Amino acid sequence: MSNPNDFPEGFLWGAATASFQIEGATTADGRGRSIWDTFAETPGKVLNGDTGDPADDHYHRYAEDVALMKRLNLGAYRFSIAWPRVVPDGTGPVNQAGLDFYDRLVDSLLDAGIQPWATLYHWDLPQPLEDAGGWPARDTALRFADYSKIVAEALGDRVKHWMTINEPWCAAFLGYENGHHAPGHRDAAAALAATHHLLLGHGLATEAIRSTGHPSVVGLAHNQAVIRPHGANAADTRAARRADGVRNRIFTDPLFKGAYPADVVEDLADISDFSFVKDGDLATISVPLDFLGVNYYSPEFVAGSAKGIDPALVSGEGEAWLGAGPDEVHVSQGLPVTHMGWEIDPTGLYDVLQRLAGESGGIDLYVTENGCAFEDTVSEDGAVHDPDRTAYYEGHLRAAKEAVHAGVPLRGYFAWSLLDNFEWAWGYSRRFGIVHVDYETQERVIKDTGHWYAELARTSRFPER
Ligand code: PNW
């Protein structure tokens, strides 16, 4: 690591996807239904009525996609396994045909010299489990552990790197509190119970993976929010503390300290008495991890009230975010934004890596998602020129490199995403890929950023631009 322009030797370069966002083929080979099938088919939930078909038809085109990964010089590929393909009803009989798909995918990755990094839950909960109560029900955590064991037994001879849950905050709060994601409920108490059961599921699944005896490296992919007070006054500081509690510490304290943070439990006392926490749960949740995955896109600035702030810059007023009630508004800083409207600020990535390096006690960190959506078009020359995306990646990777040079044990980075894909409530309207996908023809075109990233992955140095 002598040259300050370089990433350390062995730094892992990857790209990430998730099953529901890319696979398509939602009724193929005995796949069961997930909450995202139901949600997407419910009018008004997903922009333009988009559904999980065709997505990138990756289920049928995985071999072509692995060949693309090889052209991009990826050392690792992060994908997720669709629970409803493997156990269509969430519990009960295993669907061998579904498992076989991941078997083929893993074998082709290994043939191409690419490490498979598998996420066991990236939000496609089997619908029958939602009908039985979903994540607010404790039983879902136990069923998740059973399913995880089935997958780890089947693939663990070849897959070494596992993530249990992707972004438990999104699954709990977007799914059960504000309803922007499946299953679309608006029930704060349910979101808190879901939080606990997602964490419990994570702990139980970690034990299940390790019980197979295959060598394993286990973590989860956490979207720690970078929350900054808008102003230096007491109300904004207080709003930032509360938001940090319910967004971050409600997850990281159980994981790394084996306890829910006292101030958060107090803030939320009117909503829940936390009686879903049973003896032994926190010991299960705080099982030591092998690594922590960090997903980062944008920082958030919060204020204690909208008073005196240009209304055009304020959002979330009256949305009654759990824990903050009416006393939390989000304030735009007027920075450049991506097509998601998310402000671009690479210092947030530096800060979150520093903080989590401290809180996670020295385990390896990986950026398991970072990237951006911009409006892309295929040019007449057949290429996709996306300089804004390249600048986003370069800015964030320079921040990541600074963190490494400052001693953060960051071992690798996964771009979100390999392919343009189904961006949840935004459907196909938001393109995060470093590879462009034409949803009519399924043609893939490596964007300029993809070529830039391939060169970085090959040399571990920033290419000349
Ligand atoms: C993450 N938010 O989702 C997911 O892990 C990916 O599947 C997704 O495509 C990517 O980030 C880009 O959105 C998020 O509203 C979705 O704060 C929404 C939010 C955060 C993360």
Boltz pocket constraint, residues with backbone or C-beta under 6 A from the ligand:
constraints:
  - pocket:
      binder: B
      contacts: [[A, 18], [A, 21], [A, 166], [A, 167], [A, 170], [A, 223], [A, 295], [A, 369], [A, 416], [A, 422], [A, 423], [A, 424], [A, 432]]
      max_distance: 6.0
